[in-house]
Amino acid sequence: MFPALSPEQLARASSSGVEQTIEAGTIAFDQGDRDTPFYVLLEGELEVVHPNGKGTLEEPITIHKPNEFTGEINLLTDRRALVRGRAKGRLRASNTRGCAR
């Protein structure tokens, strides 16, 4: 469903960000957030879910794996995030928050 970056694309995309480690279960971005980061995954997995109701139920959307990246239209439109992203296990990613603006 989502593209994986080639080694050249991965090097280029991650070079403009700041590498960070996100511990298992940590929410990297949440529904309703503004200015959500663009993550390029280097190691681990990031699950993306849609919270339903009062946030107690979640509808799974996808699980991003290494060499993949996150992003919603809100990165371009300055709207609030529609989904939640959470580290599924320990995650290492390049965070390019604000680099595209």
N, C-alpha and C positions, 0 to 999 in steps of 0.2 A: 504494500500500500504506500509506503514512504520510501524514497530513494536512499541508497547508501552512497556515501562519498568515496571516490577513488582515493588512493593514497596521496596523489597530488592535490586534489580538492580538499582533503582532510588537512593537509599541512597548511594550505593557504587559508582556509576558514579558521582553523584553531590559532593561527599566528596572530590574529587581530584581537584575540580575547585574553582573558586571565584564567589560568588553570585553577580549578578548585576541586576539592573532595567534598562530596555530600554523603553523609552517613545514611544508612538504611532507615527508611520510614520518614525521612525529612521531606517536607513539602518544598519543592524548588520554586513553584509558582502556584497560585491558587485562583480559582474562579473569582472574577471581580477585580483582580489586581490590575493596576496600570503599569506601564513600563516594564513588562515582563522581559526577562533576558532571552536571548537566542543562545541555546546551548548546543555545542557540538560534543557528542559523546565520545570519550576516549576509552573508557572501561566501564563495565557495569551496565545496568538497565534502568530506564526511567519509564514508569508506568503513567499513562495519561488516562484520566477518568473524568466523567461528567457527574458532578454531585447532583443528586436528586433530592427534592424535598428540602428538609432542614439540614442537609449535609450528612445524614446518617447512612444513606444508601448511595452507592456509586455505580455508574454504568461504565464498564471498561470500554476504552476506545482503541488503544494500541499500547504496545510496549516498544519503546525505542531502544536500540542496541548500539554497540560501538560502531562508529563510522556513520551514524545517522545524526539527525539534528532535529531540534524542536522549532516550532514557530506557528503562529496563528496570524490571521490577517491583522490582528491588533498591533503587530509590530510595524505595520505600515499606516494604520489608520488612527492610532492613539486611542483605540477603544479598549474597554476592559476585557480581560481574558475570559473565555467561555468555559475553560476546563481547568483541571488541577493536574499538576505534574509532581510525582513523588518518586524518590529513589527506591528502587526495588533491590535491596542490598546496597553495599557501598558502591558509590559512583564517582568516577573521575571525569570531569568535563571542562571544556573551555567555555567560559561565560563571556559573551560579547555584548553585554548590556550597554546600550547607548552608542555602540560603534557605528551603527547604520544611520544615525541621525545627524 
